[in-house]
């Protein structure tokens, strides 16, 4: 009886082992199974300030949820505010200086335009008068020469008593009057010549002022460029002041707090690690020997260690085009001819139907249905 019982137990154990072996190997023949799987997040970011300085306030603790746009940390902006005020003062001074120079230029241009016009008109008018007066003087001198000859002839005739003395006096008076008229015209000519010279000097002075306006324009352009540069620097400084406040880029949970306040940090130093727990997926490292029949769209079952026996349905979303070792820091060198064949692994991304109670970094076991 005892021998029969022992034999029965052995047979039962053999049956159990055969069933387990069948289930194990049968399951793995239709599923690609890997325990090298982890829960990842599409959005996991190390947050940092874009400027260096003294952190004066840390508003969040580790494991604390945050909303997109929520203020997380504050850096002391005092030095940047002082620099901004100095820059504003410089910009104000440049603007006033530029305004004064532009006003001076406008006045010079108006004055120059008026004086150039007057000088040009005067020169033209005087030139015409001088030409007309020159012709009049020449004509009068021609007449005077004739009257001088007539006066000499009349004088001889008077001495011979051929004419009356009144005739002689008349011709002589006409000659003297014409001589005085010519002298008057010559004085007027000299006066007009002096006026012409003054107009020419005024015109030349206007040209000098034109060069002053050109030089002033160059100064205005230089100050305009300087003002533009200062305004650009102000915009950059205002950006930096804005960078002294660190905001959450998306909804998530503070995964890690890297520093405390008050503390001086460099630009780009990590302040918080933020993870979006709603963007979780499973990353699998699958052996190349198990890749047969694994394609995007295949169904998968994910068992997370921390979730006990709960099985999570998933689907193969993508398969990496290269092995995980392709981009390693120390790539394998086979040029020497020495080569040991190693099993390569490929990263596979699994989308999950249910992410309740999952956390980024959890270990998992994945079974991908082959097809």
C-alpha positions in Angstrom: 0.0 0.0 0.0 2.8 2.4 0.9 4.7 1.5 -2.3 1.6 2.2 -4.4 1.1 5.6 -2.7 4.8 6.5 -3.3 4.5 5.6 -7.0 1.3 7.6 -7.3 3.0 10.7 -5.8 5.9 10.3 -8.2 3.5 10.0 -11.1 1.6 13.1 -10.0 4.9 15.1 -9.7 6.0 14.0 -13.1 2.7 15.0 -14.5 2.9 18.4 -12.8 6.4 19.0 -14.1 5.4 17.9 -17.6 2.5 20.4 -17.4 4.6 23.2 -16.1 7.3 22.5 -18.8 4.7 22.4 -21.5 3.1 25.6 -20.3 6.5 27.3 -20.0 8.0 26.3 -23.3 4.6 26.5 -25.1 4.1 30.0 -23.8 7.5 31.1 -24.8 7.2 29.6 -28.3 4.3 31.9 -29.1 5.5 34.9 -27.1 8.7 36.8 -27.0 9.4 37.1 -23.2 11.9 39.5 -21.6 12.5 40.5 -18.0 14.8 43.4 -19.1 11.9 45.9 -19.2 11.3 49.2 -17.4 8.6 51.7 -17.1 9.6 55.1 -18.7 8.1 58.5 -19.2 8.1 60.5 -22.4 8.4 63.7 -20.4 11.1 63.6 -17.8 13.1 66.8 -17.6 15.8 68.3 -15.5 14.8 71.9 -15.0 17.4 74.7 -14.6 17.8 78.5 -14.7 19.1 80.0 -18.0 21.2 82.4 -15.9 23.5 82.0 -13.0 22.9 83.6 -9.6 21.7 83.1 -6.1 18.6 81.0 -5.6 16.5 82.6 -2.9 13.3 80.6 -2.9 12.4 76.9 -3.6 8.7 76.6 -3.8 8.2 72.8 -4.3 9.2 69.6 -2.4 10.0 66.2 -3.8 7.0 64.1 -4.9 4.8 67.2 -5.0 2.5 67.5 -8.0 2.7 70.7 -10.1 0.7 72.3 -12.9 2.1 73.7 -16.1 3.2 77.3 -15.7 3.4 77.0 -11.9 6.3 78.9 -10.3 8.9 76.5 -8.9 11.9 78.6 -7.8 13.1 82.2 -7.7 16.6 83.6 -8.3 17.7 87.0 -6.8 17.3 89.5 -9.7 18.9 92.5 -7.9 22.1 92.7 -10.0 20.2 92.4 -13.2 17.7 95.0 -12.1 20.6 97.4 -11.3 22.1 96.7 -14.7 18.7 97.3 -16.3 18.3 100.7 -14.5 21.8 101.8 -15.7 20.9 100.8 -19.2 17.6 102.7 -19.1 19.5 105.8 -17.9 22.0 105.4 -20.8 19.1 104.9 -23.3 17.3 108.0 -22.0 20.5 110.1 -22.3 21.1 108.8 -25.9 17.5 109.6 -26.8 17.7 113.2 -25.5 21.0 113.7 -27.3 19.7 112.3 -30.5 16.6 114.4 -30.2 18.7 117.5 -29.8 20.9 116.6 -32.7 18.0 116.0 -35.0 16.4 119.3 -34.0 19.7 121.1 -34.7 19.9 119.4 -38.1 16.4 120.5 -39.0 17.1 124.1 -38.0 20.4 124.1 -39.9 18.7 122.6 -43.0 15.9 125.2 -42.8 18.4 128.0 -42.4 20.7 126.7 -45.1 17.8 126.3 -47.5 16.7 129.9 -46.9 20.2 131.4 -47.0 21.2 129.4 -50.1 18.0 130.6 -51.9 18.6 134.2 -50.9 22.3 134.1 -51.8 21.6 132.4 -55.1 18.9 134.9 -56.0 21.0 137.9 -55.0 23.9 136.6 -57.0 21.8 136.2 -60.1 20.1 139.6 -59.7 23.4 141.4 -59.0 25.1 139.7 -61.9 22.3 140.9 -64.2 22.5 144.5 -62.8 26.3 144.5 -63.2 26.1 143.4 -66.8 23.4 146.0 -67.6 25.4 148.7 -65.8 28.6 147.7 -67.6 26.8 148.2 -70.9 25.4 151.6 -69.8 28.9 152.8 -68.7 30.4 151.8 -72.0 27.7 153.6 -73.9 28.0 156.7 -71.7 31.8 156.7 -72.2 31.3 156.6 -75.9 29.0 159.5 -75.7 31.4 161.4 -73.4 34.2 160.9 -75.9 32.0 162.5 -78.6 31.1 165.4 -76.2 34.7 166.0 -75.4 35.5 166.3 -79.1 32.5 168.6 -79.6 33.6 170.7 -76.6 37.1 171.2 -78.1 35.6 172.1 -81.5 33.1 174.5 -80.0 35.8 176.2 -78.0 37.9 176.8 -81.2 34.8 178.2 -82.9 34.1 180.4 -79.9 37.6 181.8 -80.0 37.1 182.6 -83.7 33.7 184.2 -82.7 31.9 181.8 -85.0 29.4 180.8 -82.3 27.8 182.4 -79.3 29.2 181.7 -75.8 25.9 180.2 -74.8 26.3 177.4 -77.3 29.7 176.6 -75.9 28.4 176.6 -72.3 25.6 174.3 -73.3 27.8 171.6 -74.8 30.3 171.9 -71.9 27.5 171.5 -69.4 26.2 168.5 -71.2 29.7 167.0 -71.1 30.2 167.6 -67.4 26.7 166.2 -66.6 27.5 163.0 -68.5 30.9 162.7 -66.8 29.2 163.0 -63.4 26.6 160.4 -64.5 29.4 158.0 -65.5 31.1 158.5 -62.1 27.8 157.7 -60.4 27.4 154.6 -62.5 30.9 153.5 -61.6 30.3 153.9 -57.9 27.1 151.9 -58.3 29.0 149.2 -60.1 31.6 149.0 -57.4 28.8 148.8 -54.8 27.1 146.0 -56.7 30.4 144.2 -57.1 30.8 144.3 -53.3 27.3 143.0 -52.9 28.1 140.2 -55.3 31.2 139.3 -53.3 29.1 139.3 -50.1 26.5 137.0 -51.8 29.3 134.7 -53.0 30.7 134.5 -49.5 27.3 133.8 -48.1 26.9 131.0 -50.7 30.2 129.5 -49.8 29.4 129.7 -46.1 26.2 127.9 -46.9 28.2 125.1 -48.5 30.3 124.9 -45.4 27.2 124.5 -43.3 26.1 121.8 -45.7 29.2 119.9 -44.7 28.4 120.5 -41.1 24.9 119.0 -41.7 26.5 116.0 -43.3 28.8 115.5 -40.4 25.9 115.9 -38.0 24.0 113.3 -40.0 26.9 110.8 -39.5 26.9 111.5 -35.8 23.1 111.0 -35.7 23.5 107.7 -37.5 26.3 106.6 -35.1 24.1 107.5 -32.1 21.1 105.7 -33.7 23.2 102.5 -34.0 24.3 102.9 -30.4 20.7 103.4 -29.3 19.6 100.4 -31.2 22.4 98.3 -29.6 21.4 99.5 -26.1 17.7 98.7 -26.7 18.7 95.2 -27.9 20.8 94.8 -24.8 17.8 96.0 -22.7 15.6 93.3 -24.3 18.2 90.7 -23.6 18.5 91.9 -20.0 14.7 91.8 -19.5 14.8 88.2 -20.8 17.4 87.4 -18.2 15.3 89.0 -15.5 12.5 86.8 -16.7 14.8 83.8 -16.5 15.2 84.4 -12.7 11.8 82.7 -12.2 11.6 79.0 -13.0 8.2 77.7 -14.1 6.9 74.2 -14.7 6.9 73.4 -18.5 4.2 70.7 -18.1 1.9 69.0 -15.6 3.8 66.5 -13.5 5.4 65.5 -10.2 8.7 66.7 -8.7 10.9 63.6 -9.0 14.0 65.2 -7.4 15.1 68.4 -5.8 18.8 69.1 -6.6 19.4 72.2 -4.4 18.2 74.3 -1.5 17.8 78.0 -1.0 19.7 80.2 -0.5 22.5 78.9 -2.8 24.5 80.3 -5.7 24.2 78.1 -8.8 25.6 78.2 -12.3 23.7 78.7 -15.5 22.2 75.3 -16.5 22.7 73.6 -13.1 19.8 71.2 -12.4 17.2 72.6 -9.9 14.3 70.1 -10.1 13.6 66.9 -12.0 10.0 66.9 -13.3 8.3 63.8 -14.6 4.9 63.5 -16.3 3.2 60.5 -14.8 0.5 60.5 -17.5 3.0 59.9 -20.3 4.3 56.4 -19.2 5.3 53.6 -21.5 7.3 50.4 -21.2 10.8 50.0 -22.7 11.9 46.5 -23.4 15.4 45.2 -24.2 14.7 42.2 -26.3 17.4 39.6 -27.4 17.9 39.4 -31.2 17.2 35.6 -30.8 13.7 36.4 -29.7 13.0 39.0 -32.4 11.3 36.6 -34.8 7.6 37.5 -35.3 7.9 40.7 -33.2 6.5 43.7 -35.2 4.9 47.0 -34.5 1.2 46.5 -33.7 1.7 43.1 -31.9 -0.2 42.8 -28.6 1.8 42.5 -25.4 1.2 41.7 -21.8 3.2 43.7 -19.2 3.6 42.4 -15.6 5.1 45.1 -13.3 6.9 43.8 -10.2 5.4 46.5 -8.0 1.9 45.8 -9.2 1.8 42.1 -8.1 -0.1 39.7 -10.4 -1.9 42.5 -12.3 -1.3 42.1 -16.0 -1.4 45.2 -18.2 -2.3 45.0 -21.8 -0.1 46.8 -24.3 0.9 47.1 -27.9 4.3 47.2 -29.7 4.6 50.9 -30.8 8.0 50.9 -32.3 11.2 48.9 -32.7 14.7 50.5 -32.7 16.5 50.3 -36.0 19.8 49.6 -34.4 21.0 47.5 -31.4 21.4 49.1 -28.0 25.2 48.7 -28.2 25.5 50.6 -31.6 25.9 54.0 -29.9 28.0 52.8 -26.9 30.9 55.0 -25.8 33.4 52.1 -26.5 32.3 50.5 -29.8 33.5 47.0 -30.6 36.6 46.9 -32.8 36.7 43.8 -35.1 39.5 45.1 -37.4 42.1 42.9 -35.6 40.2 39.8 -36.7 39.5 38.8 -33.1 35.7 38.5 -32.7 33.4 37.0 -30.1 29.8 36.7 -31.1 27.5 38.4 -28.5 23.8 38.4 -28.2 22.6 41.9 -29.2 19.5 43.5 -27.7 17.0 45.9 -29.3 14.9 48.5 -27.6 11.2 48.1 -28.1 8.6 50.6 -27.0 5.3 49.3 -25.6 2.3 51.5 -25.2 0.2 50.7 -22.1 -3.6 50.6 -21.8 -3.6 51.2 -18.1 -0.9 53.2 -16.2 -2.6 53.3 -12.8 -0.1 53.1 -9.9 2.8 52.9 -12.2 6.0 54.9 -11.7 8.8 55.7 -14.1 11.8 53.4 -13.4 9.8 50.3 -12.3 10.9 46.9 -13.5 8.6 44.7 -15.5 8.3 41.5 -17.4 6.9 41.7 -21.0 5.4 39.0 -23.2 5.0 40.0 -26.8 2.6 38.0 -28.9 4.4 36.8 -32.1 2.7 36.8 -35.5 
